[in-house]
Amino acid sequence: MRTTVDLEPDLLQRLRIEAVKRRLSFKQLLNTVIRGGLAARPASSAKAYVLPVSRLGAVREGVDLTKALRLVDELENAEVAEEMDRRK
């Protein structure tokens, strides 16, 4: 597949020199270097993020947490309606 890549001048020069040394076309060398770089990536050393869990305690009377998304929608709709009224 053909694509355009903007290389920094120093990198372009290094790739051209390396292509001549290895007796490869620029395209062959570029594909080889990219494949090698992607294959050599170390496995992620990042630790999994663990979210601490806390008890919420008592919930206000009349609030059904099983329908929390509906409550959020209603609050958001009310806020949007108020904002529209302010702009009139």
Beta strands, then each sheet from edge to edge (+ up, - down):
end
